[in-house]
């Protein structure tokens, strides 16, 4: 059975991106980033869907076409800033974390099956996610208004 990591790696190959465009963090570093993001943004510890228990209300917009991922580069403060990409994956001990940019994340998601993900600023100042209900959520002043501005 393929994991979301396999799916992401396949998308990187299909798009002919350099391997470091979507760089999977080693387990120890990945777990550290995962726990830092979880503790910063989610109340009550680890859960299947972080968005069910965000610490802050943030902003959310439903993209009825299921294409909220297309807007990541314009919702994030900079489309080329290095960020953490946390992909939901229940088959692993914790969600895997990649280092990438919002632009690359959007391109990769376009080639993947549907899965929930979290795009997180490295300084933990903001988070963007997309749920299985086609809702994009943004937490943090740098991204909340940008999400509202991209609402269709």
ChimeraX commands (.cxc) that place a marker at each C-alpha (Angstrom):
marker #1 position 0.00,0.00,0.00 radius 0.5
marker #1 position 1.36,3.41,-0.96 radius 0.5
marker #1 position 1.61,6.07,1.70 radius 0.5
marker #1 position 1.19,9.79,1.24 radius 0.5
marker #1 position 5.01,9.99,1.17 radius 0.5
marker #1 position 5.01,7.69,-1.88 radius 0.5
marker #1 position 2.28,9.78,-3.48 radius 0.5
marker #1 position 4.26,12.99,-2.94 radius 0.5
marker #1 position 7.46,11.43,-4.26 radius 0.5
marker #1 position 5.60,10.24,-7.37 radius 0.5
marker #1 position 4.21,13.75,-7.92 radius 0.5
marker #1 position 7.71,15.24,-7.62 radius 0.5
marker #1 position 8.91,12.76,-10.26 radius 0.5
marker #1 position 5.96,13.44,-12.60 radius 0.5
marker #1 position 6.59,17.18,-12.33 radius 0.5
marker #1 position 10.33,16.61,-12.90 radius 0.5
marker #1 position 11.16,18.69,-9.84 radius 0.5
marker #1 position 14.53,18.41,-8.13 radius 0.5
marker #1 position 14.44,16.04,-5.15 radius 0.5
marker #1 position 15.11,18.91,-2.75 radius 0.5
marker #1 position 12.02,20.80,-3.97 radius 0.5
marker #1 position 9.94,18.68,-1.57 radius 0.5
marker #1 position 12.44,17.44,1.00 radius 0.5
marker #1 position 11.21,14.84,3.52 radius 0.5
marker #1 position 12.71,15.57,6.93 radius 0.5
marker #1 position 14.50,12.76,8.77 radius 0.5
marker #1 position 12.34,11.06,11.42 radius 0.5
marker #1 position 13.79,12.89,14.44 radius 0.5
marker #1 position 13.54,16.34,12.89 radius 0.5
marker #1 position 10.14,15.52,11.40 radius 0.5
marker #1 position 8.78,14.50,14.80 radius 0.5
marker #1 position 10.18,17.67,16.37 radius 0.5
marker #1 position 8.50,19.92,13.76 radius 0.5
marker #1 position 5.28,17.87,13.97 radius 0.5
marker #1 position 5.13,18.26,17.77 radius 0.5
marker #1 position 6.00,21.98,17.63 radius 0.5
marker #1 position 3.22,22.67,15.12 radius 0.5
marker #1 position 0.77,20.47,17.01 radius 0.5
marker #1 position 1.50,22.22,20.33 radius 0.5
marker #1 position 1.32,25.69,18.76 radius 0.5
marker #1 position -1.90,25.29,16.79 radius 0.5
marker #1 position -3.98,22.43,18.28 radius 0.5
marker #1 position -5.71,22.15,21.66 radius 0.5
marker #1 position -5.84,18.80,23.38 radius 0.5
marker #1 position -2.91,17.04,21.71 radius 0.5
marker #1 position -2.67,14.84,18.65 radius 0.5
marker #1 position -5.82,13.96,16.77 radius 0.5
marker #1 position -6.72,12.76,13.30 radius 0.5
marker #1 position -7.91,16.17,12.16 radius 0.5
marker #1 position -6.06,19.10,13.68 radius 0.5
marker #1 position -8.61,21.55,12.29 radius 0.5
marker #1 position -11.28,20.17,14.64 radius 0.5
marker #1 position -9.49,21.74,17.58 radius 0.5
marker #1 position -7.45,24.75,16.49 radius 0.5
marker #1 position -6.39,27.01,19.37 radius 0.5
marker #1 position -7.40,30.14,17.43 radius 0.5
marker #1 position -10.52,30.76,15.33 radius 0.5
marker #1 position -8.64,31.94,12.21 radius 0.5
marker #1 position -10.46,32.20,8.89 radius 0.5
marker #1 position -11.96,29.54,6.66 radius 0.5
marker #1 position -13.33,29.42,3.14 radius 0.5
marker #1 position -15.00,26.55,1.33 radius 0.5
marker #1 position -13.78,25.99,-2.22 radius 0.5
marker #1 position -16.70,24.03,-3.69 radius 0.5
marker #1 position -14.61,22.91,-6.67 radius 0.5
marker #1 position -12.13,21.26,-4.31 radius 0.5
marker #1 position -9.32,23.41,-5.67 radius 0.5
marker #1 position -8.30,25.39,-2.59 radius 0.5
marker #1 position -4.75,24.08,-3.03 radius 0.5
marker #1 position -4.40,26.26,-6.13 radius 0.5
marker #1 position -4.48,29.34,-3.90 radius 0.5
marker #1 position -1.68,28.36,-1.51 radius 0.5
marker #1 position 0.92,30.57,-3.26 radius 0.5
marker #1 position -1.32,33.63,-2.96 radius 0.5
marker #1 position -2.53,32.91,0.59 radius 0.5
marker #1 position 0.95,32.41,2.00 radius 0.5
marker #1 position 2.93,35.60,2.65 radius 0.5
marker #1 position 5.47,34.55,0.00 radius 0.5
marker #1 position 5.06,31.79,-2.59 radius 0.5
marker #1 position 8.79,31.03,-2.47 radius 0.5
marker #1 position 9.38,31.10,1.29 radius 0.5
marker #1 position 10.60,27.82,2.80 radius 0.5
marker #1 position 7.84,26.31,4.94 radius 0.5
marker #1 position 6.89,23.02,6.56 radius 0.5
marker #1 position 4.40,20.84,4.69 radius 0.5
marker #1 position 2.73,18.36,7.06 radius 0.5
marker #1 position 0.79,15.62,5.24 radius 0.5
marker #1 position -1.91,13.60,6.97 radius 0.5
marker #1 position -0.94,9.92,7.05 radius 0.5
marker #1 position -2.45,7.45,9.51 radius 0.5
marker #1 position -0.14,4.57,8.50 radius 0.5
marker #1 position 2.91,6.27,10.03 radius 0.5
marker #1 position 3.75,7.01,13.70 radius 0.5
marker #1 position 3.28,10.74,13.02 radius 0.5
marker #1 position 2.44,12.85,10.00 radius 0.5
marker #1 position 5.49,13.24,7.74 radius 0.5
marker #1 position 6.96,16.72,7.37 radius 0.5
marker #1 position 8.55,18.12,4.21 radius 0.5
marker #1 position 10.45,21.33,3.63 radius 0.5
marker #1 position 9.16,23.11,0.54 radius 0.5
marker #1 position 7.54,26.34,-0.64 radius 0.5
marker #1 position 3.84,27.18,-1.03 radius 0.5
marker #1 position 4.28,27.26,-4.82 radius 0.5
marker #1 position 5.86,23.79,-4.96 radius 0.5
marker #1 position 3.34,22.42,-2.45 radius 0.5
marker #1 position 0.50,23.59,-4.69 radius 0.5
marker #1 position 2.08,21.98,-7.76 radius 0.5
marker #1 position 2.66,18.69,-5.96 radius 0.5
marker #1 position -0.86,18.56,-4.52 radius 0.5
marker #1 position -2.24,19.02,-8.04 radius 0.5
marker #1 position -0.75,15.60,-8.92 radius 0.5
marker #1 position -1.91,13.73,-5.80 radius 0.5
marker #1 position -5.03,12.01,-4.56 radius 0.5
marker #1 position -6.93,13.95,-1.93 radius 0.5
marker #1 position -5.35,14.12,1.51 radius 0.5
marker #1 position -5.41,16.72,4.23 radius 0.5
marker #1 position -2.32,18.80,4.73 radius 0.5
marker #1 position -0.96,21.68,6.79 radius 0.5
marker #1 position 1.37,24.35,5.47 radius 0.5
marker #1 position 3.19,25.89,8.43 radius 0.5
marker #1 position 5.55,28.86,8.67 radius 0.5
marker #1 position 8.93,27.81,10.00 radius 0.5
marker #1 position 8.59,30.35,12.82 radius 0.5
marker #1 position 5.08,28.94,13.57 radius 0.5
marker #1 position 3.50,32.36,12.98 radius 0.5
marker #1 position 0.85,30.99,10.64 radius 0.5
marker #1 position -0.77,27.81,9.34 radius 0.5
marker #1 position -2.85,27.01,6.26 radius 0.5
marker #1 position -4.69,23.72,5.87 radius 0.5
marker #1 position -7.24,22.09,3.61 radius 0.5
marker #1 position -9.82,19.67,4.99 radius 0.5
marker #1 position -11.59,16.78,3.33 radius 0.5
marker #1 position -14.63,19.10,3.19 radius 0.5
marker #1 position -12.79,21.37,0.69 radius 0.5
marker #1 position -12.40,24.03,3.36 radius 0.5
marker #1 position -9.16,25.97,3.51 radius 0.5
marker #1 position -8.36,27.30,6.97 radius 0.5
marker #1 position -5.82,29.98,7.82 radius 0.5
marker #1 position -4.49,30.84,11.26 radius 0.5
marker #1 position -2.38,33.92,11.86 radius 0.5
marker #1 position -2.81,37.53,10.80 radius 0.5
marker #1 position -0.39,37.13,7.88 radius 0.5
marker #1 position -2.65,34.59,6.16 radius 0.5
marker #1 position -6.21,35.08,7.39 radius 0.5
marker #1 position -6.98,38.16,5.29 radius 0.5
marker #1 position -5.11,36.74,2.31 radius 0.5
marker #1 position -7.40,33.70,2.43 radius 0.5
marker #1 position -10.49,35.93,2.53 radius 0.5
marker #1 position -9.12,37.92,-0.41 radius 0.5
marker #1 position -8.80,34.68,-2.42 radius 0.5
marker #1 position -12.32,33.45,-1.69 radius 0.5
marker #1 position -14.16,32.61,-4.86 radius 0.5
marker link #1:1,2 radius 0.2
marker link #1:2,3 radius 0.2
marker link #1:3,4 radius 0.2
marker link #1:4,5 radius 0.2
marker link #1:5,6 radius 0.2
marker link #1:6,7 radius 0.2
marker link #1:7,8 radius 0.2
marker link #1:8,9 radius 0.2
marker link #1:9,10 radius 0.2
marker link #1:10,11 radius 0.2
marker link #1:11,12 radius 0.2
marker link #1:12,13 radius 0.2
marker link #1:13,14 radius 0.2
marker link #1:14,15 radius 0.2
marker link #1:15,16 radius 0.2
marker link #1:16,17 radius 0.2
marker link #1:17,18 radius 0.2
marker link #1:18,19 radius 0.2
marker link #1:19,20 radius 0.2
marker link #1:20,21 radius 0.2
marker link #1:21,22 radius 0.2
marker link #1:22,23 radius 0.2
marker link #1:23,24 radius 0.2
marker link #1:24,25 radius 0.2
marker link #1:25,26 radius 0.2
marker link #1:26,27 radius 0.2
marker link #1:27,28 radius 0.2
marker link #1:28,29 radius 0.2
marker link #1:29,30 radius 0.2
marker link #1:30,31 radius 0.2
marker link #1:31,32 radius 0.2
marker link #1:32,33 radius 0.2
marker link #1:33,34 radius 0.2
marker link #1:34,35 radius 0.2
marker link #1:35,36 radius 0.2
marker link #1:36,37 radius 0.2
marker link #1:37,38 radius 0.2
marker link #1:38,39 radius 0.2
marker link #1:39,40 radius 0.2
marker link #1:40,41 radius 0.2
marker link #1:41,42 radius 0.2
marker link #1:42,43 radius 0.2
marker link #1:43,44 radius 0.2
marker link #1:44,45 radius 0.2
marker link #1:45,46 radius 0.2
marker link #1:46,47 radius 0.2
marker link #1:47,48 radius 0.2
marker link #1:48,49 radius 0.2
marker link #1:49,50 radius 0.2
marker link #1:50,51 radius 0.2
marker link #1:51,52 radius 0.2
marker link #1:52,53 radius 0.2
marker link #1:53,54 radius 0.2
marker link #1:54,55 radius 0.2
marker link #1:55,56 radius 0.2
marker link #1:56,57 radius 0.2
marker link #1:57,58 radius 0.2
marker link #1:58,59 radius 0.2
marker link #1:59,60 radius 0.2
marker link #1:60,61 radius 0.2
marker link #1:61,62 radius 0.2
marker link #1:62,63 radius 0.2
marker link #1:63,64 radius 0.2
marker link #1:64,65 radius 0.2
marker link #1:65,66 radius 0.2
marker link #1:66,67 radius 0.2
marker link #1:67,68 radius 0.2
marker link #1:68,69 radius 0.2
marker link #1:69,70 radius 0.2
marker link #1:70,71 radius 0.2
marker link #1:71,72 radius 0.2
marker link #1:72,73 radius 0.2
marker link #1:73,74 radius 0.2
marker link #1:74,75 radius 0.2
marker link #1:75,76 radius 0.2
marker link #1:76,77 radius 0.2
marker link #1:77,78 radius 0.2
marker link #1:78,79 radius 0.2
marker link #1:79,80 radius 0.2
marker link #1:80,81 radius 0.2
marker link #1:81,82 radius 0.2
marker link #1:82,83 radius 0.2
marker link #1:83,84 radius 0.2
marker link #1:84,85 radius 0.2
marker link #1:85,86 radius 0.2
marker link #1:86,87 radius 0.2
marker link #1:87,88 radius 0.2
marker link #1:88,89 radius 0.2
marker link #1:89,90 radius 0.2
marker link #1:90,91 radius 0.2
marker link #1:91,92 radius 0.2
marker link #1:92,93 radius 0.2
marker link #1:93,94 radius 0.2
marker link #1:94,95 radius 0.2
marker link #1:95,96 radius 0.2
marker link #1:96,97 radius 0.2
marker link #1:97,98 radius 0.2
marker link #1:98,99 radius 0.2
marker link #1:99,100 radius 0.2
marker link #1:100,101 radius 0.2
marker link #1:101,102 radius 0.2
marker link #1:102,103 radius 0.2
marker link #1:103,104 radius 0.2
marker link #1:104,105 radius 0.2
marker link #1:105,106 radius 0.2
marker link #1:106,107 radius 0.2
marker link #1:107,108 radius 0.2
marker link #1:108,109 radius 0.2
marker link #1:109,110 radius 0.2
marker link #1:110,111 radius 0.2
marker link #1:111,112 radius 0.2
marker link #1:112,113 radius 0.2
marker link #1:113,114 radius 0.2
marker link #1:114,115 radius 0.2
marker link #1:115,116 radius 0.2
marker link #1:116,117 radius 0.2
marker link #1:117,118 radius 0.2
marker link #1:118,119 radius 0.2
marker link #1:119,120 radius 0.2
marker link #1:120,121 radius 0.2
marker link #1:121,122 radius 0.2
marker link #1:122,123 radius 0.2
marker link #1:123,124 radius 0.2
marker link #1:124,125 radius 0.2
marker link #1:125,126 radius 0.2
marker link #1:126,127 radius 0.2
marker link #1:127,128 radius 0.2
marker link #1:128,129 radius 0.2
marker link #1:129,130 radius 0.2
marker link #1:130,131 radius 0.2
marker link #1:131,132 radius 0.2
marker link #1:132,133 radius 0.2
marker link #1:133,134 radius 0.2
marker link #1:134,135 radius 0.2
marker link #1:135,136 radius 0.2
marker link #1:136,137 radius 0.2
marker link #1:137,138 radius 0.2
marker link #1:138,139 radius 0.2
marker link #1:139,140 radius 0.2
marker link #1:140,141 radius 0.2
marker link #1:141,142 radius 0.2
marker link #1:142,143 radius 0.2
marker link #1:143,144 radius 0.2
marker link #1:144,145 radius 0.2
marker link #1:145,146 radius 0.2
marker link #1:146,147 radius 0.2
marker link #1:147,148 radius 0.2
marker link #1:148,149 radius 0.2
marker link #1:149,150 radius 0.2
marker link #1:150,151 radius 0.2
marker link #1:151,152 radius 0.2
view
